[in-house]
């Protein structure tokens, strides 16, 4: 009777060990930025991604930088206060209603030939909202100003 309990305990421990090794193996092979929500302009310039890497860039839309191109396409500059990255919006949908200069945004797309080609734009949800990651990046650069005072 005792040997059956001991055998069962060994089996459970072995299975738990295998599961733990499986989880560690999955985490080991994930890309290094798998848990990163977006990159700041400073991070993009410091370590430019490959042309085929799809990622998100976040920061503030630089004042005076939005220029229409054709239809719903336009260009603007995203900044974190220290570095600026030109963005060409190449998506088919109009910009979100709350997308405007001086406000936080996150763009999804590819960085090619020194220009971020955004296929999707995200803007803050209301006048006081800004993604926590954007606020943290702006604070690191010393340019964040709290809209509530």
Beta strands, then each sheet from edge to edge (+ up, - down):
strand 1: 39-40
strand 2: 55-61
strand 3: 67-70
strand 4: 73-79
strand 5: 84-89
strand 6: 104-112
strand 7: 115-123
sheet 1: 1+ 2+ 4- 3+
sheet 2: 1+ 2+ 6- 7+ 5+
end
